[in-house]
Amino acid sequence: MTTTQPTPDNIDRMLFQVLEETFTAEPWRRAEPVVVINDATGALSAWALERDLPVRCVQDSAGLATAHAPVTGPVAAVPSQDVLTDAATVVTRLARPLEALEELSWQVARWAAPEVVLLAGQLQRHLSFSFNPVLERVFDEVSASRGYYKARALRARQPKPLTGQTPPRIPRKNTVTVAGQELHLRAHGLTFGAARLDPGTKLLLATLQIHPPEQLTPEATVVDLGSGNGIIAAGLAHSVPVGRLIATDDSASAVLSTTATLAANGIDGVEVMHQSGLVELADASVDVVVLNPPFHAGTQLTSDIAFFLFDEAARTLKPGGVLLTVFNASRHYRPQLQHRVGPTRQLARDQRFIVTQSQKVHENV
C-alpha cells in the first residue's frame, strides 16, 4: 500500500531550505535527534523521515496526529523531557501566542542538548519583532534566516543557564469572577485565550445561570466541547449537578490547561479527553453540549472548525438533546446550526456575541 505524501506549503519549503543550510554548515547534526513540533501539513515530518534523520514528532492537535499517522506513526502530544532529551535540532511552526513560544523556549533550553538550535518558521507577514525578546530571555544567540517563499525562520542557540525549573508564570494563572463564581484559571502556551475570561464565554456562562436548559438534570451527560482553559467545565461543575461531565479538546495544551484549572478549583470527577471533535463518544449518547467554537486555524480565519464541531454535536446528542453555542455575531452561524443540528433559538445577545440553543429532534439530522 502506497502512502500519499503530504503537500508542503511555503513555510515547509522555507524550513526545508533552512534545515539543509544548517546541516550543510554542521553535518554532525544529521546524526543527532531532530524534533519536529506541530507539523501543520505532515510534509516536514515526511521530509525528515525520507532523509533517515533520527526524527521525533510532537503534535498538539489530536486531529492532525491522526491525519499524519500514515507518515509519522505514533507521535507525542507535548514536547516533554522524554522527547527533547539530547535533541540537537528542534523545528516548529511559529504559533501566534507569545506564550506558546515562551513555553517551548524554556522546554527546549531545559531539556535539549546544550548545542541545540531551535528553528521557528512563519510567513513573513505574520512575523513581528515581539517574538525576538521572548527568545532572547532564554537563548544567548537569536537571529533570523534568509527569506524563502515569503517565509523566514527565527533561530535560537546557546541556551542560557537555567535553574532547572520553568518560570512560575508557566502555566499562566488568573482569577476571574463570572456569574457570581470566583474561578482560578490556568493556561499553557497554545491554549486559545490563555488564562483569560473570553467575553463570549462570560456571556454563555451568565446565560446558563438565567436560562438553564431542562436537559441539565442530575442524570445528564454534559460535554464542554473545545474546553480551552477549562473555565466552562469549571463553571458547570460548580453550579450544575449532572451525572457525567466531560471536558474535551483537540489541543493537548488545552487538555493540560483544563486539567490544571479543575485542580486549581478543587474540582474532581470531570472526565478530560484529548480527541478530535467527539470521535471517542458514541452516537446519541449526550444530553447537552456546550460550545464556544474557534474561528482561527493558525493565522487563518475559518468556519470549517465550527461546522465540524456542530456536526459532531449533532451526531452525539440524543434526540431532544441540546447544543448551547456562543459565537461572534459577525460569524452568522445560526442558519448552519439550524441545518446541522436542529431548531435553533437565540437565548442572549450583547454588542459582540450571540448565545443560541439548538435542539436535536431526530436520530439523523
C-alpha positions as CSV (number, residue, x, y, z in Angstrom):
1,M,0.0,0.0,0.0
2,T,1.4,3.4,-1.0
3,T,1.1,6.3,1.4
4,T,0.2,9.6,-0.2
5,Q,2.9,12.1,0.5
6,P,1.8,15.4,2.2
7,T,1.9,18.6,0.1
8,P,4.2,21.2,1.6
9,D,3.2,24.8,1.9
10,N,5.6,27.8,1.8
11,I,6.5,27.6,5.4
12,D,7.5,23.9,4.9
13,R,9.5,24.8,1.8
14,M,11.4,27.5,3.6
15,L,12.2,25.2,6.5
16,F,13.5,22.5,4.1
17,Q,15.9,25.1,2.8
18,V,17.0,26.4,6.3
19,L,17.4,22.8,7.6
20,E,19.6,21.9,4.6
21,E,21.7,25.0,5.2
22,T,22.0,24.1,8.9
23,F,23.0,20.5,8.2
24,T,25.5,21.6,5.5
25,A,27.2,24.0,7.9
26,E,27.1,21.5,10.8
27,P,27.0,18.0,9.3
28,W,27.1,16.3,12.7
29,R,23.5,17.4,13.4
30,R,22.2,14.9,10.9
31,A,23.1,12.1,13.3
32,E,21.6,13.7,16.3
33,P,17.9,13.8,17.3
34,V,15.7,16.1,15.3
35,V,12.4,17.1,17.0
36,V,9.6,18.2,14.7
37,I,6.8,20.0,16.6
38,N,3.3,20.8,15.4
39,D,3.8,20.0,11.7
40,A,0.7,21.5,10.1
41,T,0.8,19.6,6.8
42,G,2.8,16.5,7.6
43,A,5.3,17.5,4.9
44,L,8.1,18.5,7.3
45,S,8.0,15.1,9.1
46,A,7.9,13.3,5.8
47,W,10.9,15.3,4.5
48,A,13.0,14.4,7.6
49,L,12.0,10.8,7.6
50,E,12.9,10.4,3.9
51,R,16.4,11.6,4.8
52,D,16.7,9.0,7.5
53,L,17.1,11.6,10.2
54,P,16.6,10.4,13.8
55,V,13.2,12.2,14.0
56,R,10.9,12.6,17.0
57,C,7.5,14.1,16.2
58,V,5.2,16.1,18.5
59,Q,1.7,17.1,17.6
60,D,-0.6,19.2,19.8
61,S,-3.6,18.5,17.6
62,A,-5.3,15.1,18.1
63,G,-6.9,15.5,14.6
64,L,-3.6,16.3,12.9
65,A,-1.8,13.4,14.7
66,T,-4.4,11.0,13.3
67,A,-4.3,12.6,9.8
68,H,-0.4,12.4,9.7
69,A,-0.1,8.9,11.3
70,P,0.4,7.1,8.0
71,V,3.6,9.2,7.6
72,T,4.8,9.7,11.1
73,G,3.4,6.8,13.0
74,P,2.6,7.4,16.7
75,V,3.6,10.8,18.0
76,A,4.0,12.6,21.3
77,A,1.3,15.1,22.3
78,V,3.5,17.5,24.1
79,P,7.3,18.4,24.0
80,S,8.2,16.5,27.1
81,Q,11.6,15.8,28.6
82,D,11.5,12.3,27.0
83,V,11.0,13.8,23.6
84,L,13.5,16.7,23.9
85,T,16.4,15.0,25.8
86,D,19.6,15.1,23.7
87,A,17.8,16.9,20.8
88,A,20.3,18.9,18.7
89,T,17.7,20.4,16.3
90,V,14.2,21.5,17.1
91,V,11.9,22.8,14.3
92,T,8.4,24.2,14.6
93,R,5.9,26.4,13.0
94,L,5.7,29.7,14.9
95,A,2.3,30.0,16.7
96,R,0.5,33.3,17.2
97,P,0.6,33.4,21.0
98,L,3.8,34.7,22.5
99,E,3.0,32.4,25.5
100,A,3.4,29.4,23.2
101,L,6.9,30.5,22.1
102,E,8.0,31.2,25.6
103,E,6.9,27.9,26.9
104,L,8.5,26.0,24.1
105,S,11.7,28.0,24.5
106,W,12.0,27.1,28.2
107,Q,11.3,23.4,27.4
108,V,14.0,23.3,24.7
109,A,16.5,25.2,26.9
110,R,15.9,23.0,29.9
111,W,15.8,19.5,28.3
112,A,17.5,19.6,24.8
113,A,21.3,19.3,24.2
114,P,23.4,22.3,25.1
115,E,24.2,22.8,21.4
116,V,20.6,22.7,20.3
117,V,19.3,25.0,17.6
118,L,15.6,26.0,17.7
119,L,14.1,26.9,14.3
120,A,10.7,28.5,14.3
121,G,9.2,29.3,10.9
122,Q,6.3,31.5,9.7
123,L,5.2,33.6,6.8
124,Q,7.0,37.0,6.8
125,R,3.7,38.9,7.0
126,H,2.9,37.2,10.3
127,L,6.3,37.8,11.9
128,S,6.9,40.7,14.3
129,F,9.8,41.9,16.5
130,S,7.8,40.9,19.6
131,F,8.9,37.3,19.1
132,N,12.6,38.2,19.5
133,P,12.6,39.3,23.1
134,V,10.8,36.1,24.1
135,L,13.7,34.0,22.6
136,E,16.4,36.4,23.9
137,R,15.2,35.8,27.5
138,V,16.2,32.1,27.1
139,F,18.9,32.0,24.5
140,D,22.1,34.0,24.1
141,E,22.0,33.9,20.2
142,V,18.9,34.8,18.3
143,S,18.8,35.6,14.6
144,A,16.6,35.3,11.5
145,S,17.2,33.2,8.4
146,R,17.1,34.5,4.9
147,G,13.7,34.7,3.4
148,Y,12.4,31.9,1.1
149,Y,9.0,31.6,-0.3
150,K,7.9,34.7,1.6
151,A,8.7,33.0,4.9
152,R,11.5,33.1,7.4
153,A,12.7,31.2,10.4
154,L,13.8,32.6,13.7
155,R,16.9,30.8,15.0
156,A,17.8,30.4,18.7
157,R,21.0,28.9,20.0
158,Q,23.1,28.8,23.2
159,P,20.5,28.3,26.0
160,K,21.2,30.4,29.0
161,P,22.0,28.7,32.3
162,L,18.7,27.7,34.0
163,T,17.8,26.8,37.5
164,G,16.2,23.6,36.2
165,Q,12.7,24.9,36.6
166,T,10.4,26.8,34.3
167,P,9.2,30.3,35.4
168,P,6.2,30.4,37.8
169,R,4.2,32.1,35.1
170,I,4.1,28.8,33.2
171,P,1.3,27.9,33.1
172,R,-0.3,31.3,33.1
173,K,-2.6,32.0,36.1
174,N,-5.5,34.2,36.6
175,T,-8.6,34.5,38.9
176,V,-11.9,35.8,37.5
177,T,-15.4,36.2,38.7
178,V,-18.2,35.0,36.4
179,A,-21.9,34.6,37.2
180,G,-21.1,35.2,40.8
181,Q,-18.4,32.5,41.0
182,E,-14.7,33.0,41.6
183,L,-12.7,30.7,39.3
184,H,-9.0,30.2,39.1
185,L,-7.7,29.7,35.6
186,R,-4.6,28.0,34.3
187,A,-3.3,28.1,30.7
188,H,-0.4,26.5,28.9
189,G,1.1,28.2,25.8
190,L,-1.0,27.0,22.9
191,T,-4.3,27.3,24.7
192,F,-6.8,29.6,23.0
193,G,-7.5,32.7,25.0
194,A,-4.7,31.9,27.5
195,A,-5.7,32.3,31.2
196,R,-8.3,35.0,30.3
197,L,-12.1,35.0,30.5
198,D,-13.3,35.3,26.9
199,P,-16.2,37.7,26.7
200,G,-18.2,35.2,24.7
201,T,-17.7,32.6,27.4
202,K,-18.7,35.1,30.1
203,L,-22.0,35.7,28.3
204,L,-22.5,32.0,27.8
205,L,-22.0,31.1,31.5
206,A,-24.2,34.0,32.6
207,T,-26.9,32.8,30.2
208,L,-26.7,29.3,31.5
209,Q,-27.5,30.7,35.0
210,I,-30.5,32.5,33.7
211,H,-31.8,30.0,31.1
212,P,-30.6,26.6,32.1
213,P,-31.9,24.0,29.6
214,E,-34.3,21.4,31.0
215,Q,-31.9,18.7,29.8
216,L,-29.4,19.8,32.6
217,T,-30.6,17.2,35.1
218,P,-28.7,15.3,37.8
219,E,-28.6,12.3,35.4
220,A,-27.4,14.2,32.3
221,T,-24.3,13.6,30.3
222,V,-22.8,17.1,29.5
223,V,-19.9,17.9,27.3
224,D,-17.7,21.0,27.2
225,L,-16.6,20.8,23.6
226,G,-13.4,22.7,23.0
227,S,-12.6,23.2,26.7
228,G,-9.7,25.5,26.2
229,N,-8.5,26.8,29.6
230,G,-11.3,24.8,31.3
231,I,-13.4,27.7,32.5
232,I,-16.7,26.4,31.1
233,A,-16.2,22.9,32.7
234,A,-15.2,24.5,36.0
235,G,-18.3,26.8,35.9
236,L,-20.6,23.9,35.1
237,A,-19.1,21.7,37.8
238,H,-19.6,24.4,40.4
239,S,-23.1,25.4,39.5
240,V,-24.9,22.4,37.9
241,P,-25.1,18.9,39.4
242,V,-25.0,16.5,36.4
243,G,-24.4,12.7,36.1
244,R,-21.4,12.9,33.9
245,L,-19.3,16.0,32.8
246,I,-16.8,15.6,30.0
247,A,-14.3,18.4,29.0
248,T,-12.6,17.7,25.7
249,D,-10.3,19.5,23.3
250,D,-8.3,18.8,20.1
251,S,-5.3,20.6,21.7
252,A,-3.1,18.8,24.1
253,S,-2.1,22.2,25.6
254,A,-5.8,22.9,26.2
255,V,-6.2,19.5,27.9
256,L,-3.4,20.2,30.2
257,S,-4.9,23.7,30.9
258,T,-8.3,22.3,31.6
259,T,-6.9,19.7,34.0
260,A,-4.9,22.4,35.8
261,T,-7.9,24.7,36.1
262,L,-10.1,22.0,37.5
263,A,-7.4,21.1,40.0
264,A,-6.9,24.8,41.0
265,N,-10.6,25.0,41.8
266,G,-10.7,21.7,43.8
267,I,-12.9,20.0,41.2
268,D,-12.7,16.3,40.6
269,G,-14.9,13.9,38.8
270,V,-14.7,15.6,35.4
271,E,-13.5,13.4,32.5
272,V,-10.9,15.3,30.5
273,M,-10.3,14.0,27.0
274,H,-7.9,14.7,24.1
275,Q,-9.7,14.0,20.9
276,S,-10.7,15.5,17.6
277,G,-14.2,16.6,17.9
278,L,-16.1,13.9,19.8
279,V,-14.7,10.9,17.9
280,E,-14.4,8.8,21.1
281,L,-18.1,9.3,22.1
282,A,-20.9,7.2,20.7
283,D,-23.8,8.4,18.6
284,A,-26.8,9.7,20.6
285,S,-25.0,9.4,24.0
286,V,-25.0,13.0,25.2
287,D,-27.8,15.2,26.7
288,V,-26.1,18.7,26.5
289,V,-23.1,20.0,24.5
290,V,-21.7,23.5,25.4
291,L,-19.5,25.1,22.7
292,N,-17.5,28.3,22.1
293,P,-16.1,27.3,18.7
294,P,-12.8,28.7,17.5
295,F,-12.7,30.6,14.2
296,H,-9.0,30.6,13.7
297,A,-6.8,27.8,12.3
298,G,-3.3,29.1,13.0
299,T,-3.2,32.5,11.3
300,Q,-6.3,31.9,9.1
301,L,-9.9,32.8,9.7
302,T,-12.1,29.8,9.1
303,S,-15.6,28.4,9.7
304,D,-14.6,24.8,9.0
305,I,-13.8,24.0,12.6
306,A,-17.1,25.3,13.9
307,F,-19.0,23.4,11.2
308,F,-17.2,20.2,12.1
309,L,-17.9,20.7,15.8
310,F,-21.6,21.4,15.0
311,D,-21.8,18.1,13.1
312,E,-20.0,16.2,16.0
313,A,-22.5,17.7,18.5
314,A,-25.4,16.6,16.2
315,R,-24.0,13.1,15.9
316,T,-23.5,12.6,19.7
317,L,-26.7,14.3,21.0
318,K,-29.6,12.2,22.0
319,P,-32.9,13.1,20.3
320,G,-34.2,16.0,22.3
321,G,-30.6,16.9,23.5
322,V,-29.4,20.5,23.0
323,L,-26.3,22.3,21.8
324,L,-25.6,25.6,23.5
325,T,-23.3,27.8,21.4
326,V,-21.8,31.2,21.8
327,F,-20.3,32.9,18.7
328,N,-19.3,36.3,17.4
329,A,-22.3,37.9,15.8
330,S,-20.3,38.5,12.6
331,R,-20.0,34.8,12.0
332,H,-23.7,34.3,11.2
333,Y,-23.8,30.7,12.4
334,R,-27.5,30.4,13.2
335,P,-28.5,29.0,9.7
336,Q,-25.8,26.4,9.9
337,L,-26.9,25.4,13.4
338,Q,-30.4,25.1,12.2
339,H,-29.3,22.9,9.3
340,R,-26.7,20.7,11.0
341,V,-28.2,20.3,14.5
342,G,-31.9,21.3,14.6
343,P,-34.3,24.0,15.6
344,T,-32.3,26.9,16.9
345,R,-33.3,29.9,19.0
346,Q,-31.4,32.9,20.5
347,L,-31.0,32.9,24.2
348,A,-28.9,36.1,24.7
349,R,-27.0,38.7,22.7
350,D,-24.7,41.6,23.5
351,Q,-22.8,44.0,21.2
352,R,-20.5,41.3,20.0
353,F,-21.8,37.8,20.9
354,I,-24.8,35.6,20.5
355,V,-25.8,32.6,22.6
356,T,-28.1,30.0,20.9
357,Q,-29.7,26.8,21.8
358,S,-30.1,24.1,19.1
359,Q,-32.2,21.0,19.7
360,K,-31.7,17.7,18.0
361,V,-35.1,16.4,17.1
362,H,-34.4,13.2,15.1
363,E,-31.9,10.4,15.1
364,N,-30.3,11.8,11.9
365,V,-30.3,15.5,11.1
